[in-house]
Structure formats: structure tokens, C-alpha cells
């Protein structure tokens, strides 16, 4: 075989190999594109199914909350004791605040102290210097108390929101329903505002949560405790 024939055969073999390589690359690319398309379609389908499940869960939750609101409203109509206490809770603090502001304004105008002498209470005014010192001190103290109370309430609400879970919802629903239904009976046993009682129950629940957090943490059962809260 001449060198020319050998070169030609080598070139033909090389061309065939390159053609086969190009064909294999095209096949692999086509397969890869097909798998990518399948993955994209599967991802789109998964998102669609997830959205449907989320929408169904939201709709179910809305129906549940609507049913719950209807039931609680009917209970309030049937057992108005809680509703009456709720009205007192919304109105009485404003009356207390208004009366307190009036009394404080009167005292600020002319600071005084009281003494019980011979069966009667008598008021005595402070000297000018002492009066101004008391005005400034009392004003700072009142502002500090108001700011502290607002901050404490805000911290409590934020912590309650942070700790909100399925268990919190169950406790809230059970305690609210119980206070509404058994409100008259509770009033017959003790003189207490039902809204204040409900708030006390929620505060107690938060205290129990804090205790159980530490208890399960020492027992290395954090996951078990989280599962209980979210059941």
C-alpha cells in the first residue's frame, strides 16, 4: 500500500470519527435538552400543585375562622356577661385616665399633702420651693411610668407573637370559649372582669411555655416539644 492510500484511509477514518463524535454530541445534547425540559416542566407542575395546596389550605383556614367567629358571636349573644365586661374594659380605663388627669392637674396647680386630724381630713400646701420640686419630680416619674408601661406591653405583645403556634391557638380558643360560656357562673363565684381573667389565663400560659422551654431543653427533647406546639 502506497503512502498516498494510507493517508487517504487515515483521513477517511478521521472524518468518520469526527462525524460520529458530532453525532454523539448532538444526541447527548438532545437528551440533555430533553431532561432539562422535563425538569422545568416538573418544577412548573410542582409549583402549580404547591400553589393549589396553599390556596386550598388558606380557603380552609378562612372557612374555619369564619365558622369560629360565627360560633363565638352566637355564644356572645347567648351569654352576654363577657360582652358586658368587654364594654367595661373598653370604657372604664378612659374614665380612670380622665379622672386621674383631672386629679393630677389639680394637684400640680397647688401641690398639697393631707392629714387626718380630729376626725377630719385636712389639706396643707407645700412651700413654693418644695412645690416646684414636687411638680418636676412627679412629672418625670409619671412620664417614666407611662413609658415603662407602654414598653412592657409592647414587649409582651412581641413575645406573644413570637411564641404563637398551634398550641397557642388551641389555648386561646378553649379559654375564650370557656370564659364566654361559663361567664355567668364565674361571676356568681367571684367578682372579676372576664376580659381580665382571659388576659390572666394567657399570661399564665406564657409563663408555662417559658417553664416548659427550660424543662425540655434540659431533657434534650427540644424537637419533641416543638412537635407538641405545632400539632
PyMOL commands that set and color helices and strands:
alter all, ss='L'
color gray80, all
select helices_A, chain A and resi 3-78+81-109+128-162+166-181+183-189+194-218+222-229
alter helices_A, ss='H'
color red, helices_A
select strands_A, chain A and resi 112-117+120-125
alter strands_A, ss='S'
color yellow, strands_A
deselect
rebuild
show_as cartoon
